Amino acid sequence: MKALSPMLVFMAVYLVGSLLAGDFYKVPLTVAFLAASAYAVCVTPKLGLKERVAIFSRGAGDENIMLMVWIFVLAGAFAKTADAMGAIDATVNLTLRLLPDSMLLPGLFIAACFISLSIGTSVGTVVALTPVAVGIAEQTGASLPFIVALVVGGSFFGDNLSFISDTTIVATQTQQCRMSDKFKANIYFALPAALIVLVLYIIIGSGVEAPAHVPMPQWYKVVPYVAVLVLAIIGLDVLAVLLIGIVLAGGIGIFSGSFDFMGWMAAMGEGVMGMSELIIVTLLAGGMLALIRHNGGIDYLIRILTRRISGKRGAKLTIAMLVVLADLCTANNTIALITVGPVARDIADRYGVDRRMSASLLDTFSCFAQGLIPYGAQLLMAAGLASITPFSIIGYLYYPFALGAIALLGILIGYPRKYSR
Protein backbone atom coordinates (compact mmCIF):
# COMPACT_ATOMS: atom_id res chain seq x y z
CA MET A 1 0.00 0.00 0.00
CA LYS A 2 2.93 2.35 0.75
CA ALA A 3 4.07 1.99 -2.86
CA LEU A 4 0.77 3.50 -4.03
CA SER A 5 0.95 6.42 -1.61
CA PRO A 6 2.30 8.87 -4.26
CA MET A 7 -1.08 8.60 -6.01
CA LEU A 8 -2.79 9.43 -2.73
CA VAL A 9 -0.46 12.41 -2.27
CA PHE A 10 -1.39 13.67 -5.73
CA MET A 11 -5.11 13.26 -5.01
CA ALA A 12 -4.75 14.95 -1.62
CA VAL A 13 -2.80 17.95 -2.92
CA TYR A 14 -5.06 18.46 -5.91
CA LEU A 15 -8.46 17.48 -4.55
CA VAL A 16 -8.15 18.86 -1.02
CA GLY A 17 -6.41 22.03 -2.23
CA SER A 18 -9.13 22.60 -4.83
CA LEU A 19 -11.91 22.06 -2.30
CA LEU A 20 -10.29 24.46 0.15
CA ALA A 21 -9.86 27.06 -2.59
CA GLY A 22 -13.41 26.47 -3.83
CA ASP A 23 -12.12 26.16 -7.39
CA PHE A 24 -10.80 23.05 -9.16
CA TYR A 25 -8.52 25.20 -11.32
CA LYS A 26 -6.75 27.08 -8.51
CA VAL A 27 -4.26 24.28 -7.83
CA PRO A 28 -1.97 23.75 -10.86
CA LEU A 29 -1.76 20.12 -11.92
CA THR A 30 1.97 20.53 -12.40
CA VAL A 31 2.36 21.41 -8.71
CA ALA A 32 0.23 18.46 -7.58
CA PHE A 33 2.24 16.03 -9.73
CA LEU A 34 5.53 17.64 -8.67
CA ALA A 35 4.65 17.12 -5.00
CA ALA A 36 3.61 13.52 -5.65
CA SER A 37 6.74 12.85 -7.74
CA ALA A 38 9.08 14.29 -5.09
CA TYR A 39 7.31 12.18 -2.47
CA ALA A 40 7.68 9.06 -4.67
CA VAL A 41 11.43 9.66 -4.89
CA CYS A 42 11.68 10.12 -1.12
CA VAL A 43 9.77 6.94 -0.14
CA THR A 44 11.53 4.58 -2.56
CA PRO A 45 13.56 2.29 -0.25
CA LYS A 46 17.01 0.67 -0.41
CA LEU A 47 18.40 2.97 -3.10
CA GLY A 48 20.47 6.12 -3.12
CA LEU A 49 19.05 9.38 -4.38
CA LYS A 50 20.90 9.08 -7.70
CA GLU A 51 19.39 5.63 -8.41
CA ARG A 52 15.89 6.80 -7.47
CA VAL A 53 16.13 9.79 -9.78
CA ALA A 54 17.48 7.51 -12.53
CA ILE A 55 14.39 5.27 -12.27
CA PHE A 56 12.15 8.35 -12.33
CA SER A 57 13.99 9.73 -15.37
CA ARG A 58 13.77 6.46 -17.27
CA GLY A 59 10.03 6.40 -16.65
CA ALA A 60 9.62 10.01 -17.79
CA GLY A 61 11.75 9.34 -20.87
CA ASP A 62 10.02 6.08 -21.80
CA GLU A 63 9.59 5.61 -25.54
CA ASN A 64 5.80 5.73 -25.31
CA ILE A 65 5.86 8.85 -23.11
CA MET A 66 8.12 10.67 -25.54
CA LEU A 67 5.95 9.66 -28.50
CA MET A 68 2.99 11.11 -26.64
CA VAL A 69 4.93 14.35 -26.10
CA TRP A 70 5.73 14.60 -29.81
CA ILE A 71 2.05 14.15 -30.65
CA PHE A 72 1.08 16.84 -28.14
CA VAL A 73 3.62 19.23 -29.68
CA LEU A 74 2.35 18.69 -33.23
CA ALA A 75 -1.32 18.71 -32.19
CA GLY A 76 -0.82 22.04 -30.42
CA ALA A 77 0.95 23.55 -33.41
CA PHE A 78 -1.79 22.35 -35.78
CA ALA A 79 -4.69 23.46 -33.60
CA LYS A 80 -3.34 26.98 -33.11
CA THR A 81 -2.36 27.38 -36.77
CA ALA A 82 -5.84 26.33 -37.86
CA ASP A 83 -7.41 28.69 -35.32
CA ALA A 84 -5.27 31.65 -36.45
CA MET A 85 -6.11 30.85 -40.06
CA GLY A 86 -9.85 31.15 -39.27
CA ALA A 87 -10.73 27.47 -39.55
CA ILE A 88 -12.87 27.39 -36.39
CA ASP A 89 -15.12 30.27 -37.47
CA ALA A 90 -15.35 28.82 -40.98
CA THR A 91 -16.33 25.41 -39.62
CA VAL A 92 -18.98 26.88 -37.31
CA ASN A 93 -20.49 29.03 -40.08
CA LEU A 94 -20.41 26.26 -42.68
CA THR A 95 -22.14 23.85 -40.32
CA LEU A 96 -24.87 26.33 -39.39
CA ARG A 97 -25.38 27.27 -43.06
CA LEU A 98 -26.02 23.64 -43.95
CA LEU A 99 -28.71 23.17 -41.29
CA PRO A 100 -32.39 23.19 -42.33
CA ASP A 101 -34.52 25.57 -40.24
CA SER A 102 -36.65 22.76 -38.85
CA MET A 103 -33.54 20.91 -37.67
CA LEU A 104 -32.06 23.65 -35.51
CA LEU A 105 -31.71 21.70 -32.25
CA PRO A 106 -30.49 18.43 -33.76
CA GLY A 107 -28.43 20.52 -36.19
CA LEU A 108 -26.75 22.40 -33.36
CA PHE A 109 -25.89 19.06 -31.77
CA ILE A 110 -24.50 17.81 -35.10
CA ALA A 111 -22.52 21.04 -35.44
CA ALA A 112 -20.97 20.52 -32.01
CA CYS A 113 -20.17 16.91 -32.89
CA PHE A 114 -18.54 17.86 -36.20
CA ILE A 115 -16.62 20.85 -34.85
CA SER A 116 -15.26 18.95 -31.84
CA LEU A 117 -14.33 16.03 -34.10
CA SER A 118 -12.49 18.46 -36.36
CA ILE A 119 -10.67 20.62 -33.82
CA GLY A 120 -10.11 17.89 -31.21
CA THR A 121 -11.17 19.84 -28.14
CA SER A 122 -14.43 19.86 -26.25
CA VAL A 123 -13.55 23.11 -24.48
CA GLY A 124 -12.76 24.82 -27.80
CA THR A 125 -16.10 23.68 -29.19
CA VAL A 126 -17.90 24.98 -26.12
CA VAL A 127 -16.17 28.35 -26.49
CA ALA A 128 -17.01 28.53 -30.22
CA LEU A 129 -20.66 27.46 -30.05
CA THR A 130 -21.99 28.52 -26.65
CA PRO A 131 -22.44 32.17 -27.74
CA VAL A 132 -24.39 30.85 -30.75
CA ALA A 133 -26.49 28.69 -28.41
CA VAL A 134 -27.23 31.70 -26.19
CA GLY A 135 -28.35 33.71 -29.21
CA ILE A 136 -30.59 30.88 -30.41
CA ALA A 137 -32.20 30.59 -26.97
CA GLU A 138 -32.86 34.33 -26.91
CA GLN A 139 -34.38 34.34 -30.40
CA THR A 140 -36.52 31.23 -29.99
CA GLY A 141 -37.45 31.33 -26.30
CA ALA A 142 -36.05 27.84 -25.79
CA SER A 143 -34.60 26.84 -22.41
CA LEU A 144 -31.07 28.23 -22.17
CA PRO A 145 -29.61 25.35 -20.09
CA PHE A 146 -31.13 22.88 -22.56
CA ILE A 147 -29.65 24.66 -25.61
CA VAL A 148 -26.23 24.97 -23.94
CA ALA A 149 -26.35 21.26 -23.03
CA LEU A 150 -26.74 20.48 -26.76
CA VAL A 151 -23.37 22.08 -27.38
CA VAL A 152 -21.64 20.52 -24.38
CA GLY A 153 -22.96 17.04 -25.22
CA GLY A 154 -21.87 17.32 -28.86
CA SER A 155 -18.45 18.54 -27.76
CA PHE A 156 -17.92 15.28 -25.85
CA PHE A 157 -18.65 13.30 -29.04
CA GLY A 158 -15.71 14.79 -30.91
CA ASP A 159 -13.43 14.86 -27.87
CA ASN A 160 -14.00 11.12 -27.56
CA LEU A 161 -13.24 10.36 -31.22
CA SER A 162 -11.02 13.09 -32.69
CA PHE A 163 -7.54 12.08 -33.79
CA ILE A 164 -6.05 15.29 -32.41
CA SER A 165 -7.86 15.16 -29.07
CA ASP A 166 -5.51 14.82 -26.09
CA THR A 167 -7.76 12.12 -24.60
CA THR A 168 -7.52 10.05 -27.78
CA ILE A 169 -3.76 10.53 -27.87
CA VAL A 170 -3.31 9.47 -24.25
CA ALA A 171 -5.76 6.54 -24.45
CA THR A 172 -4.11 5.06 -27.54
CA GLN A 173 -0.53 5.65 -26.43
CA THR A 174 -1.01 4.21 -22.94
CA GLN A 175 -2.69 1.14 -24.47
CA GLN A 176 -0.17 1.01 -27.34
CA CYS A 177 -2.68 0.77 -30.16
CA ARG A 178 -3.28 2.75 -33.36
CA MET A 179 -5.60 5.74 -33.30
CA SER A 180 -7.50 4.47 -36.33
CA ASP A 181 -8.12 1.13 -34.59
CA LYS A 182 -9.33 2.83 -31.41
CA PHE A 183 -11.63 5.04 -33.52
CA LYS A 184 -13.18 1.97 -35.15
CA ALA A 185 -13.77 0.34 -31.74
CA ASN A 186 -15.02 3.56 -30.17
CA ILE A 187 -17.58 4.27 -32.89
CA TYR A 188 -19.58 1.23 -31.78
CA PHE A 189 -20.38 3.11 -28.56
CA ALA A 190 -20.35 6.74 -29.70
CA LEU A 191 -22.45 6.48 -32.87
CA PRO A 192 -25.47 4.65 -31.35
CA ALA A 193 -25.44 7.09 -28.42
CA ALA A 194 -25.31 10.08 -30.77
CA LEU A 195 -28.10 8.70 -32.98
CA ILE A 196 -30.38 8.04 -30.00
CA VAL A 197 -29.84 11.56 -28.69
CA LEU A 198 -30.26 13.01 -32.19
CA VAL A 199 -33.69 11.39 -32.57
CA LEU A 200 -34.66 12.80 -29.17
CA TYR A 201 -33.59 16.29 -30.25
CA ILE A 202 -35.52 15.96 -33.52
CA ILE A 203 -38.68 15.18 -31.56
CA ILE A 204 -38.14 17.94 -29.00
CA GLY A 205 -37.02 20.66 -31.41
CA SER A 206 -39.36 20.24 -34.37
CA GLY A 207 -40.87 23.71 -33.92
CA VAL A 208 -37.68 25.73 -33.37
CA GLU A 209 -36.25 27.77 -36.25
CA ALA A 210 -32.64 28.65 -37.07
CA PRO A 211 -31.15 32.16 -36.66
CA ALA A 212 -31.70 34.41 -39.68
CA HIS A 213 -28.15 35.70 -40.20
CA VAL A 214 -25.16 33.38 -40.46
CA PRO A 215 -21.96 34.75 -42.11
CA MET A 216 -20.98 33.22 -45.44
CA PRO A 217 -18.37 30.54 -44.66
CA GLN A 218 -14.98 30.38 -46.34
CA TRP A 219 -15.22 26.67 -47.10
CA TYR A 220 -11.58 26.23 -48.08
CA LYS A 221 -10.53 27.00 -44.50
CA VAL A 222 -12.21 23.77 -43.38
CA VAL A 223 -9.92 21.69 -45.64
CA PRO A 224 -7.15 21.08 -43.02
CA TYR A 225 -9.66 19.61 -40.55
CA VAL A 226 -11.21 17.37 -43.18
CA ALA A 227 -7.78 16.27 -44.42
CA VAL A 228 -6.60 15.36 -40.90
CA LEU A 229 -9.79 13.42 -40.25
CA VAL A 230 -9.64 11.47 -43.53
CA LEU A 231 -5.90 10.73 -43.38
CA ALA A 232 -6.17 9.52 -39.79
CA ILE A 233 -9.16 7.28 -40.53
CA ILE A 234 -7.35 5.56 -43.41
CA GLY A 235 -4.52 4.71 -41.02
CA LEU A 236 -1.69 7.13 -41.85
CA ASP A 237 0.73 7.55 -38.95
CA VAL A 238 -0.51 10.27 -36.61
CA LEU A 239 2.78 12.21 -36.73
CA ALA A 240 2.57 12.37 -40.52
CA VAL A 241 -1.11 13.34 -40.34
CA LEU A 242 -0.42 16.26 -38.02
CA LEU A 243 2.56 17.46 -40.07
CA ILE A 244 0.42 17.47 -43.21
CA GLY A 245 -2.31 19.32 -41.31
CA ILE A 246 0.17 21.97 -40.14
CA VAL A 247 1.49 22.54 -43.66
CA LEU A 248 -2.03 22.69 -45.13
CA ALA A 249 -3.29 25.12 -42.48
CA GLY A 250 -0.17 27.27 -42.78
CA GLY A 251 -0.32 27.35 -46.58
CA ILE A 252 -4.01 28.28 -46.65
CA GLY A 253 -3.45 30.92 -43.96
CA ILE A 254 -0.64 32.58 -45.92
CA PHE A 255 -2.53 32.30 -49.22
CA SER A 256 -5.70 33.83 -47.73
CA GLY A 257 -3.83 36.61 -45.95
CA SER A 258 -4.78 35.44 -42.47
CA PHE A 259 -1.11 35.68 -41.49
CA ASP A 260 2.35 35.90 -43.08
CA PHE A 261 5.17 33.38 -42.67
CA MET A 262 6.29 34.83 -39.36
CA GLY A 263 2.68 34.90 -38.18
CA TRP A 264 2.49 31.18 -38.98
CA MET A 265 5.65 30.56 -36.94
CA ALA A 266 4.19 32.56 -34.04
CA ALA A 267 0.93 30.57 -34.16
CA MET A 268 2.79 27.26 -34.08
CA GLY A 269 4.93 28.46 -31.19
CA GLU A 270 1.88 29.56 -29.25
CA GLY A 271 0.21 26.21 -29.90
CA VAL A 272 3.23 24.27 -28.67
CA MET A 273 3.50 26.44 -25.55
CA GLY A 274 -0.21 25.88 -24.94
CA MET A 275 0.59 22.19 -24.53
CA SER A 276 3.45 22.83 -22.09
CA GLU A 277 1.50 22.06 -18.90
CA LEU A 278 0.16 18.82 -20.35
CA ILE A 279 3.65 17.81 -21.50
CA ILE A 280 5.16 18.53 -18.07
CA VAL A 281 2.36 16.62 -16.34
CA THR A 282 2.88 13.66 -18.70
CA LEU A 283 6.62 13.55 -17.93
CA LEU A 284 6.07 13.82 -14.17
CA ALA A 285 3.33 11.18 -14.23
CA GLY A 286 5.52 8.83 -16.27
CA GLY A 287 8.38 9.14 -13.78
CA MET A 288 6.11 8.81 -10.75
CA LEU A 289 4.43 5.69 -12.12
CA ALA A 290 7.85 4.17 -12.88
CA LEU A 291 8.77 4.50 -9.19
CA ILE A 292 5.38 3.13 -8.13
CA ARG A 293 5.89 0.16 -10.45
CA HIS A 294 9.47 -0.36 -9.17
CA ASN A 295 8.17 -0.45 -5.59
CA GLY A 296 5.51 -3.02 -6.46
CA GLY A 297 2.55 -0.63 -6.30
CA ILE A 298 1.15 -1.45 -9.73
CA ASP A 299 1.25 -5.21 -9.05
CA TYR A 300 -0.43 -4.65 -5.68
CA LEU A 301 -3.15 -2.48 -7.21
CA ILE A 302 -3.83 -5.02 -9.95
CA ARG A 303 -4.08 -7.81 -7.35
CA ILE A 304 -6.58 -5.80 -5.29
CA LEU A 305 -8.68 -4.78 -8.27
CA THR A 306 -8.67 -8.14 -10.00
CA ARG A 307 -9.01 -10.58 -7.11
CA ARG A 308 -12.71 -11.01 -7.88
CA ILE A 309 -12.40 -10.74 -11.65
CA SER A 310 -13.27 -13.97 -13.41
CA GLY A 311 -12.80 -12.93 -17.02
CA LYS A 312 -12.81 -10.20 -19.65
CA ARG A 313 -16.12 -8.70 -18.52
CA GLY A 314 -14.84 -8.07 -15.01
CA ALA A 315 -11.58 -6.66 -16.38
CA LYS A 316 -13.48 -4.21 -18.59
CA LEU A 317 -15.69 -3.12 -15.69
CA THR A 318 -12.59 -2.56 -13.57
CA ILE A 319 -10.98 -0.40 -16.28
CA ALA A 320 -14.18 1.63 -16.55
CA MET A 321 -14.41 2.06 -12.77
CA LEU A 322 -10.77 3.12 -12.53
CA VAL A 323 -11.03 5.93 -15.05
CA VAL A 324 -14.37 7.21 -13.69
CA LEU A 325 -12.95 7.43 -10.16
CA ALA A 326 -9.79 9.15 -11.40
CA ASP A 327 -11.82 11.65 -13.41
CA LEU A 328 -14.11 12.45 -10.48
CA CYS A 329 -11.01 13.19 -8.38
CA THR A 330 -9.06 15.22 -10.96
CA ALA A 331 -11.89 16.91 -12.92
CA ASN A 332 -9.72 16.39 -16.00
CA ASN A 333 -10.24 13.41 -18.29
CA THR A 334 -6.78 13.69 -19.87
CA ILE A 335 -5.04 13.58 -16.48
CA ALA A 336 -7.30 10.70 -15.41
CA LEU A 337 -6.19 8.75 -18.50
CA ILE A 338 -2.51 9.52 -17.91
CA THR A 339 -2.85 8.35 -14.31
CA VAL A 340 -4.68 5.04 -14.83
CA GLY A 341 -3.72 4.20 -18.43
CA PRO A 342 -0.68 2.02 -17.59
CA VAL A 343 -2.65 0.13 -14.93
CA ALA A 344 -5.50 -0.42 -17.40
CA ARG A 345 -3.05 -1.82 -19.96
CA ASP A 346 -1.70 -4.31 -17.42
CA ILE A 347 -5.23 -5.43 -16.54
CA ALA A 348 -6.15 -5.72 -20.23
CA ASP A 349 -3.08 -7.84 -20.98
CA ARG A 350 -3.59 -10.08 -17.96
CA TYR A 351 -7.22 -10.88 -18.86
CA GLY A 352 -6.97 -10.88 -22.64
CA VAL A 353 -8.90 -7.66 -23.28
CA ASP A 354 -8.24 -6.29 -26.76
CA ARG A 355 -6.09 -3.17 -26.37
CA ARG A 356 -8.27 -1.36 -28.90
CA MET A 357 -11.19 -2.01 -26.58
CA SER A 358 -9.32 -0.97 -23.43
CA ALA A 359 -8.36 2.33 -25.14
CA SER A 360 -11.97 2.82 -26.18
CA LEU A 361 -13.26 2.12 -22.67
CA LEU A 362 -10.79 4.53 -21.11
CA ASP A 363 -11.75 7.38 -23.41
CA THR A 364 -15.48 6.60 -23.36
CA PHE A 365 -15.86 6.42 -19.58
CA SER A 366 -13.66 9.47 -19.05
CA CYS A 367 -16.08 11.46 -21.23
CA PHE A 368 -19.03 9.97 -19.38
CA ALA A 369 -17.53 10.96 -16.02
CA GLN A 370 -16.77 14.46 -17.27
CA GLY A 371 -20.49 14.92 -17.89
CA LEU A 372 -21.26 14.06 -14.26
CA ILE A 373 -19.18 16.73 -12.57
CA PRO A 374 -20.21 20.39 -12.34
CA TYR A 375 -16.58 21.35 -11.71
CA GLY A 376 -15.22 20.09 -15.06
CA ALA A 377 -13.76 22.57 -17.55
CA GLN A 378 -16.49 22.05 -20.16
CA LEU A 379 -19.40 22.74 -17.83
CA LEU A 380 -17.66 25.61 -16.07
CA MET A 381 -16.81 27.26 -19.39
CA ALA A 382 -20.30 26.77 -20.83
CA ALA A 383 -21.98 28.00 -17.64
CA GLY A 384 -19.73 31.07 -17.52
CA LEU A 385 -20.37 32.02 -21.15
CA ALA A 386 -24.14 31.54 -20.74
CA SER A 387 -24.34 33.09 -17.24
CA ILE A 388 -26.07 30.03 -15.77
CA THR A 389 -25.01 27.40 -13.23
CA PRO A 390 -23.25 24.14 -14.22
CA PHE A 391 -25.87 22.17 -12.27
CA SER A 392 -28.62 23.53 -14.53
CA ILE A 393 -26.84 22.01 -17.56
CA ILE A 394 -26.17 18.52 -16.19
CA GLY A 395 -29.83 17.45 -16.25
CA TYR A 396 -29.93 18.02 -20.02
CA LEU A 397 -26.65 16.29 -20.88
CA TYR A 398 -28.25 13.37 -22.68
CA TYR A 399 -25.25 12.36 -24.79
CA PRO A 400 -22.69 11.56 -22.03
CA PHE A 401 -25.32 9.55 -20.14
CA ALA A 402 -26.33 7.68 -23.29
CA LEU A 403 -22.67 7.03 -24.09
CA GLY A 404 -22.00 5.64 -20.61
CA ALA A 405 -25.14 3.48 -20.67
CA ILE A 406 -24.34 1.96 -24.08
CA ALA A 407 -20.72 1.31 -23.12
CA LEU A 408 -21.79 -0.36 -19.86
CA LEU A 409 -24.36 -2.47 -21.72
CA GLY A 410 -21.67 -3.35 -24.26
CA ILE A 411 -19.42 -4.65 -21.48
CA LEU A 412 -22.23 -6.74 -19.99
CA ILE A 413 -23.35 -8.36 -23.27
CA GLY A 414 -19.97 -8.55 -25.02
CA TYR A 415 -20.63 -5.84 -27.62
CA PRO A 416 -19.09 -5.29 -30.08
CA ARG A 417 -18.32 -8.95 -30.73
CA LYS A 418 -15.37 -8.10 -32.96
CA TYR A 419 -13.44 -6.67 -29.99
CA SER A 420 -14.83 -8.97 -27.30
CA ARG A 421 -13.64 -12.36 -28.46
Stockholm file with secondary structure:
# STOCKHOLM 1.0

chainA/1-421         MKALSPMLVFMAVYLVGSLLAGDFYKVPLTVAFLAASAYAVCVTPKLGLKERVAIFSRGAGDENIMLMVWIFVLAGAFAKTADAMGAIDATVNLTLRLLPDSMLLPGLFIAACFISLSIGTSVGTVVALTPVAVGIAEQTGASLPFIVALVVGGSFFGDNLSFISDTTIVATQTQQCRMSDKFKANIYFALPAALIVLVLYIIIGSGVEAPAHVPMPQWYKVVPYVAVLVLAIIGLDVLAVLLIGIVLAGGIGIFSGSFDFMGWMAAMGEGVMGMSELIIVTLLAGGMLALIRHNGGIDYLIRILTRRISGKRGAKLTIAMLVVLADLCTANNTIALITVGPVARDIADRYGVDRRMSASLLDTFSCFAQGLIPYGAQLLMAAGLASITPFSIIGYLYYPFALGAIALLGILIGYPRKYSR
#=GR chainA/1-421 SS CGGGHHHHHHHIIIIIHHHHHTCTTSSCHHHHHHHHHHHHHHHCCSSCHHHHHHHHHHHHTCHHHHHHHHHHHHHHHHHHHHHHHTHHHHHHHHHHHTSCGGGHHHHHHHHHHHHHHHHCCHHHHHHHHHHHHHHHHHHHCCCHHHHHHHHHHHHHHHHHHCTTCHHHHHHHHHHTCCHHHHHHHHHHHHHHHHHHHHHHHHHHTTTCCCCSCCCCCCGGGGHHHHHHHHHHHTTCCHHHHHHHHHHHHHHHHHHHTSCCHHHHHHHHHHHHHHTHHHHHHHHHHHHHHHHHHHTTHHHHHHHHHHTTCCSHHHHHHHHHHHHHHHHHHHSCHHHHHHHHHHHHHHHHHHTTCCHHHHHHHHHHHHHHHHTTCTTSHHHHHHHHHHTSCHHHHHTTCHHHHHHHHHHHHHHHHTCSGGGTC
#=GC SS_cons         CGGGHHHHHHHIIIIIHHHHHTCTTSSCHHHHHHHHHHHHHHHCCSSCHHHHHHHHHHHHTCHHHHHHHHHHHHHHHHHHHHHHHTHHHHHHHHHHHTSCGGGHHHHHHHHHHHHHHHHCCHHHHHHHHHHHHHHHHHHHCCCHHHHHHHHHHHHHHHHHHCTTCHHHHHHHHHHTCCHHHHHHHHHHHHHHHHHHHHHHHHHHTTTCCCCSCCCCCCGGGGHHHHHHHHHHHTTCCHHHHHHHHHHHHHHHHHHHTSCCHHHHHHHHHHHHHHTHHHHHHHHHHHHHHHHHHHTTHHHHHHHHHHTTCCSHHHHHHHHHHHHHHHHHHHSCHHHHHHHHHHHHHHHHHHTTCCHHHHHHHHHHHHHHHHTTCTTSHHHHHHHHHHTSCHHHHHTTCHHHHHHHHHHHHHHHHTCSGGGTC
//
